[in-house]
Amino acid sequence: MSGLNYLKFAPRILRPRRAFPLYLVFFLTERCNADCKHCLLGGIKPGKDELSLEEIEKISSKMDDFLFLLPTGGEPFLRRDLAEIVRIFHRNNNVCNVGIPTNGGLTKRVVETVTDILDTCPGLDLMVDVSVDGIGKDHDEIRRVPGLFEKAMTTFRELKKIEAKYPRFTAAIETTVSSYNDSKLREMYEYFTENTEADTIFTLLCRGKPLEPAAKFFNIDNYEKYARAMEKGIKERMLAGYRRFPFSDVINAKRIIRHQVIARVIRENRMILPCLGGSLGGAIFADGEVLPCELHGDLKLGNLRDHDYDFKKIWFSEKADRARDVIRDTKCFCTYECFLTLNILFNPRVYPRILKEYLAIKLAKLKRRKAAK
């Protein structure tokens, strides 16, 4: 999708508090075919009564346009109607960008669903992130599914074949950093860059209330070393990053800054950037519950089934205003990558830092091209 489609949302930056979200995290299901030690929803259980396709159509039809949709779970590809759900939001809300995480255990269904989305959603920028948290048995032990590493890598290889055919699609590897793998991150980076076709790699940092609390006792030094390796990879073009999206190097610059912000949050245990959760970012759980952020189970705004499937009734209610007040007044902070993306990209005070990293990426590319001649 062209850059102009993104730019039309710029006015929301000026008045984010009463704006319709730009970024919607939608937990389509709580079902999963893995049992990860670090499960990010270990302490926050979505409802068991999943919204039906018909209900999702009702919800979408009453929503404004927005930029980013993250259909997640559980394992989102367990929903056989995933492609149709994406089509609904693309058709009704002109969603520009969709990112779908997967553990990669359902290769055939992932391939069929991704191809279906790309064939039926013209102009959509799509990314699928295959979760890989270790090499071989290390990964299987963390995810507690024997053989899952090989399935995940098979899925990734098949997605790379699709990437070669569709210019709007990116296949990425995503690693959740926890105490179970932080000492092996460098080894994993070398494996990804030397033994796979991965050129888009990024991380999530274990947060919230993981299924096994010990997962959060990671070494932040190891995380920062991994982040610096990825930064170097982007600037030296070993990693292409988000090259297929509009403003790709702005997004790559954001990623570099995001790692730095996350490390500071961990080290200083405080808010580094004001949070836009509850304003430009929101979450819908599988049973229709609306939250300002997936980590704020204490600030439920209302259930869509109780409000005629009207998201805006909930989002612009007094209860939602109070939740926004709590987030602002308590200087709420965390390491949630999705909403940190909002906090960086839609905070004008961060733009000088984005420009600095953007120019550094462009300069590195120029030097590399000259060296190649």
C-alpha positions as CSV (number, residue, x, y, z in Angstrom):
1,M,0.0,0.0,0.0
2,S,1.3,3.4,-0.9
3,G,2.7,5.9,1.6
4,L,-0.3,8.2,1.1
5,N,-2.6,5.6,2.6
6,Y,-0.5,5.9,5.8
7,L,-0.2,9.6,5.8
8,K,-3.9,10.2,6.0
9,F,-3.8,9.0,9.7
10,A,-1.2,11.7,10.7
11,P,-3.8,14.1,12.3
12,R,-4.4,11.5,15.0
13,I,-0.9,12.3,16.3
14,L,-2.1,15.7,17.3
15,R,-5.0,14.6,19.4
16,P,-4.3,11.0,20.4
17,R,-6.3,10.9,23.6
18,R,-9.7,11.0,22.0
19,A,-8.6,9.3,18.7
20,F,-9.8,6.0,17.3
21,P,-6.9,3.5,17.6
22,L,-4.3,3.2,14.9
23,Y,-3.1,-0.2,16.2
24,L,-5.5,-3.0,17.2
25,V,-4.3,-6.2,18.8
26,F,-7.0,-8.8,18.3
27,F,-6.8,-12.1,20.3
28,L,-8.8,-14.3,17.9
29,T,-8.5,-17.4,20.0
30,E,-7.0,-18.7,23.3
31,R,-6.4,-22.1,21.7
32,C,-2.9,-23.1,21.0
33,N,-1.0,-26.2,19.9
34,A,2.0,-25.4,22.0
35,D,2.6,-24.9,25.7
36,C,5.3,-22.3,26.0
37,K,7.1,-21.8,29.2
38,H,7.2,-18.0,28.6
39,C,3.6,-17.7,27.3
40,L,2.9,-14.0,27.4
41,L,-0.7,-14.5,28.4
42,G,0.2,-16.9,31.2
43,G,-1.6,-14.7,33.8
44,I,-4.3,-13.2,31.5
45,K,-6.7,-15.7,30.2
46,P,-9.0,-14.5,27.4
47,G,-12.6,-15.8,27.4
48,K,-13.3,-19.3,26.0
49,D,-16.3,-18.2,23.9
50,E,-14.6,-16.9,20.8
51,L,-16.2,-14.2,18.7
52,S,-17.7,-15.8,15.6
53,L,-17.0,-14.6,12.1
54,E,-20.5,-13.0,11.9
55,E,-19.8,-11.1,15.2
56,I,-16.5,-9.9,13.9
57,E,-18.2,-8.6,10.8
58,K,-20.6,-6.6,13.0
59,I,-17.7,-5.2,15.0
60,S,-15.7,-4.2,12.0
61,S,-18.7,-2.5,10.3
62,K,-19.0,0.0,13.1
63,M,-15.3,0.8,13.4
64,D,-13.4,3.7,11.8
65,D,-10.4,3.1,9.5
66,F,-7.1,2.2,11.2
67,L,-3.6,1.3,10.3
68,F,-2.3,-1.9,11.9
69,L,-4.1,-5.1,12.7
70,L,-2.4,-7.8,14.8
71,P,-4.5,-11.0,14.8
72,T,-3.0,-13.1,17.5
73,G,-3.7,-15.8,20.0
74,G,-3.1,-18.5,21.2
75,E,-2.2,-19.8,17.7
76,P,-4.1,-17.6,15.3
77,F,-3.8,-20.1,12.4
78,L,-6.0,-22.5,14.4
79,R,-8.9,-20.4,13.3
80,R,-9.8,-21.7,9.9
81,D,-11.5,-18.4,9.1
82,L,-8.4,-16.3,9.7
83,A,-8.1,-15.2,6.0
84,E,-11.7,-14.1,6.0
85,I,-11.2,-12.1,9.3
86,V,-8.3,-10.2,7.7
87,R,-10.5,-9.6,4.6
88,I,-13.2,-8.1,6.8
89,F,-10.9,-5.5,8.3
90,H,-9.2,-4.8,5.0
91,R,-12.6,-4.3,3.3
92,N,-14.4,-2.4,6.1
93,N,-11.6,-0.5,7.7
94,N,-8.9,-0.1,5.0
95,V,-6.3,-1.7,7.2
96,C,-2.9,-1.1,5.6
97,N,-0.7,-3.5,7.5
98,V,-1.3,-6.9,9.1
99,G,1.2,-8.8,11.2
100,I,0.4,-12.4,12.2
101,P,2.5,-14.4,14.7
102,T,2.7,-18.2,14.5
103,N,4.6,-21.0,16.1
104,G,4.9,-22.6,12.7
105,G,3.4,-25.9,13.7
106,L,0.7,-25.9,11.0
107,T,2.7,-25.5,7.8
108,K,0.0,-26.4,5.3
109,R,-2.6,-24.2,6.8
110,V,-0.3,-21.2,7.2
111,V,0.8,-21.4,3.6
112,E,-2.8,-21.7,2.3
113,T,-4.1,-18.9,4.6
114,V,-1.2,-16.5,3.7
115,T,-1.7,-17.1,0.0
116,D,-5.4,-16.6,0.3
117,I,-4.9,-13.3,2.1
118,L,-2.4,-12.0,-0.4
119,D,-4.6,-13.0,-3.4
120,T,-7.8,-11.4,-2.0
121,C,-6.5,-8.2,-0.2
122,P,-5.0,-5.9,-2.9
123,G,-2.6,-3.4,-1.5
124,L,-2.3,-5.0,1.9
125,D,1.2,-5.2,3.5
126,L,1.4,-8.5,5.3
127,M,4.0,-10.0,7.6
128,V,4.0,-13.4,9.2
129,D,6.4,-13.9,12.2
130,V,7.5,-17.4,12.8
131,S,8.5,-17.8,16.4
132,V,11.9,-19.5,17.0
133,D,13.3,-19.4,20.5
134,G,16.2,-21.8,20.2
135,I,18.0,-24.2,17.9
136,G,16.7,-27.7,17.6
137,K,15.8,-29.3,21.0
138,D,16.3,-26.0,22.8
139,H,13.3,-24.6,21.0
140,D,11.2,-27.7,21.5
141,E,11.9,-27.7,25.2
142,I,10.9,-24.0,25.6
143,R,7.7,-24.5,23.5
144,R,7.2,-28.0,25.1
145,V,6.4,-29.6,21.7
146,P,8.8,-32.3,20.4
147,G,9.7,-31.6,16.7
148,L,8.3,-28.1,16.7
149,F,11.6,-26.5,15.7
150,E,11.7,-28.5,12.4
151,K,8.1,-27.7,11.7
152,A,8.7,-24.0,12.3
153,M,11.7,-23.9,10.0
154,T,9.8,-25.8,7.3
155,T,7.0,-23.2,7.6
156,F,9.5,-20.4,7.4
157,R,11.1,-21.9,4.3
158,E,7.7,-22.2,2.6
159,L,6.8,-18.6,3.6
160,K,10.1,-17.4,2.0
161,K,8.9,-19.0,-1.3
162,I,5.7,-17.0,-1.0
163,E,7.8,-13.9,-0.3
164,A,9.7,-14.3,-3.6
165,K,6.3,-14.2,-5.4
166,Y,4.5,-11.4,-3.6
167,P,6.2,-8.0,-3.2
168,R,3.9,-7.0,-0.3
169,F,4.7,-10.0,1.9
170,T,7.5,-10.4,4.5
171,A,8.4,-13.6,6.3
172,A,10.2,-12.9,9.6
173,I,11.7,-14.8,12.4
174,E,10.7,-13.6,15.9
175,T,12.4,-14.7,19.1
176,T,10.9,-14.3,22.6
177,V,13.8,-13.5,24.8
178,S,13.6,-15.1,28.3
179,S,15.8,-16.7,30.9
180,Y,15.5,-19.9,28.9
181,N,17.4,-18.6,25.9
182,D,19.1,-15.3,26.7
183,S,22.6,-16.9,27.0
184,K,22.3,-18.4,23.5
185,L,21.0,-15.4,21.6
186,R,24.3,-14.8,19.7
187,E,24.4,-18.4,18.7
188,M,20.9,-18.1,17.4
189,Y,21.6,-14.9,15.5
190,E,24.5,-16.6,13.7
191,Y,22.3,-19.6,12.9
192,F,19.5,-17.5,11.5
193,T,21.9,-15.3,9.3
194,E,24.2,-18.1,8.2
195,N,21.9,-21.2,7.8
196,T,18.5,-19.8,6.8
197,E,17.2,-17.2,4.4
198,A,16.1,-15.0,7.2
199,D,16.7,-11.3,6.5
200,T,14.1,-9.9,8.9
201,I,14.7,-10.9,12.5
202,F,13.3,-9.3,15.6
203,T,12.6,-9.9,19.3
204,L,10.0,-9.8,21.9
205,L,11.1,-9.6,25.5
206,C,9.3,-11.8,28.0
207,R,6.8,-9.6,30.0
208,G,3.7,-9.5,32.0
209,K,2.9,-12.8,33.9
210,P,4.4,-15.6,31.9
211,L,3.2,-19.2,32.4
212,E,6.5,-19.9,34.3
213,P,7.5,-16.8,36.3
214,A,11.2,-17.8,36.1
215,A,11.1,-16.9,32.4
216,K,11.4,-13.2,33.3
217,F,14.8,-13.6,35.1
218,F,16.7,-12.8,31.9
219,N,20.0,-11.0,31.6
220,I,19.4,-7.6,30.0
221,D,23.0,-7.4,28.9
222,N,22.5,-10.4,26.6
223,Y,19.3,-8.8,25.2
224,E,21.3,-5.6,24.4
225,K,24.1,-7.5,22.7
226,Y,21.5,-9.2,20.5
227,A,19.9,-5.9,19.8
228,R,23.3,-4.4,18.8
229,A,23.9,-7.4,16.5
230,M,20.6,-6.8,14.7
231,E,21.3,-3.1,14.5
232,K,24.7,-3.9,12.9
233,G,23.0,-6.4,10.6
234,I,20.5,-3.8,9.4
235,K,23.1,-1.1,8.8
236,E,25.5,-3.6,7.0
237,R,22.6,-5.0,4.9
238,M,22.9,-8.5,6.3
239,L,19.4,-7.9,7.4
240,A,16.9,-6.2,5.1
241,G,14.4,-5.4,7.8
242,Y,11.0,-4.0,6.6
243,R,12.2,-3.3,3.1
244,R,8.9,-4.2,1.5
245,F,6.8,-1.6,3.4
246,P,6.4,2.1,2.8
247,F,8.8,4.1,4.9
248,S,10.8,0.9,5.5
249,D,13.9,2.5,6.8
250,V,11.9,4.7,9.2
251,I,10.5,1.5,10.6
252,N,14.0,0.0,10.8
253,A,15.2,3.1,12.6
254,K,12.2,2.7,15.0
255,R,13.3,-0.8,15.8
256,I,16.8,0.3,16.7
257,I,15.4,2.9,19.1
258,R,12.8,0.5,20.5
259,H,15.5,-1.9,21.7
260,Q,17.2,1.0,23.4
261,V,14.0,2.1,25.1
262,I,13.2,-1.4,26.3
263,A,16.7,-1.8,27.8
264,R,16.3,1.5,29.6
265,V,12.8,0.5,30.9
266,I,14.3,-2.7,32.4
267,R,17.3,-1.0,33.9
268,E,15.6,2.1,35.3
269,N,12.2,0.5,36.0
270,R,10.2,3.6,34.9
271,M,8.4,5.2,32.0
272,I,10.8,6.3,29.3
273,L,8.1,7.5,26.8
274,P,4.5,8.4,27.5
275,C,2.2,5.4,26.6
276,L,-0.4,5.6,23.9
277,G,-2.2,2.4,25.1
278,G,-5.8,3.2,25.4
279,S,-5.6,6.0,22.9
280,L,-3.8,5.0,19.6
281,G,-3.5,1.4,20.6
282,G,-6.2,-1.0,21.9
283,A,-6.9,-4.7,22.4
284,I,-9.8,-7.0,21.8
285,F,-9.9,-10.4,23.5
286,A,-11.3,-13.6,22.1
287,D,-14.6,-13.3,24.0
288,G,-15.2,-9.6,23.0
289,E,-13.7,-7.9,26.0
290,V,-12.0,-4.6,25.1
291,L,-8.9,-3.5,27.0
292,P,-6.6,-0.4,26.6
293,C,-3.7,-2.9,26.6
294,E,-3.3,-6.6,26.8
295,L,-1.4,-6.2,30.1
296,H,-4.2,-4.2,31.8
297,G,-6.7,-6.9,32.8
298,D,-7.5,-4.5,35.6
299,L,-8.8,-1.9,33.2
300,K,-11.4,-3.8,31.2
301,L,-13.5,-1.3,29.2
302,G,-16.5,-3.4,28.3
303,N,-17.6,-6.4,26.3
304,L,-18.6,-5.9,22.7
305,R,-21.4,-8.3,23.0
306,D,-22.9,-6.1,25.7
307,H,-22.6,-3.0,23.6
308,D,-24.3,-4.0,20.3
309,Y,-20.8,-4.9,18.9
310,D,-20.0,-1.1,18.8
311,F,-16.3,-0.7,19.6
312,K,-16.7,3.1,19.5
313,K,-19.3,3.1,22.3
314,I,-16.8,1.4,24.5
315,W,-13.7,3.3,23.4
316,F,-15.2,6.8,23.9
317,S,-17.0,6.0,27.1
318,E,-16.4,7.5,30.5
319,K,-14.9,4.2,31.7
320,A,-12.4,4.4,28.8
321,D,-11.5,8.0,29.7
322,R,-10.8,6.9,33.3
323,A,-8.6,4.1,32.0
324,R,-6.6,6.6,29.9
325,D,-6.3,8.8,33.0
326,V,-4.8,5.9,35.0
327,I,-2.3,5.1,32.2
328,R,-1.3,8.8,32.0
329,D,-1.3,9.6,35.7
330,T,0.6,6.5,36.9
331,K,3.1,7.0,34.1
332,C,2.4,3.4,33.1
333,F,5.3,1.6,31.5
334,C,6.3,-1.8,30.2
335,T,8.3,-3.4,27.4
336,Y,5.4,-4.2,25.1
337,E,6.9,-3.9,21.6
338,C,3.7,-3.2,19.7
339,F,2.6,-0.2,21.8
340,L,6.2,1.0,22.1
341,T,6.1,1.2,18.3
342,L,3.2,3.6,18.7
343,N,5.0,5.5,21.5
344,I,8.0,6.0,19.2
345,L,6.4,6.6,15.8
346,F,3.6,8.9,17.0
347,N,5.6,11.0,19.5
348,P,7.1,14.1,17.7
349,R,9.7,14.4,20.5
350,V,11.3,11.2,19.3
351,Y,11.5,12.3,15.7
352,P,15.1,13.7,15.9
353,R,16.3,10.3,17.2
354,I,14.4,8.5,14.4
355,L,16.0,10.9,11.8
356,K,19.4,10.2,13.3
357,E,19.1,6.4,13.0
358,Y,17.4,6.8,9.6
359,L,20.3,8.7,8.2
360,A,22.8,6.3,9.7
361,I,21.0,3.4,7.9
362,K,21.0,5.3,4.6
363,L,24.7,6.2,5.0
364,A,25.6,2.6,5.7
365,K,23.7,1.5,2.6
366,L,25.5,4.1,0.5
367,K,28.9,3.0,1.8
368,R,28.1,-0.6,1.1
369,R,27.0,0.2,-2.5
370,K,30.2,2.1,-3.1
371,A,32.3,-0.7,-1.7
372,A,30.6,-3.2,-4.0
373,K,31.6,-1.3,-7.1
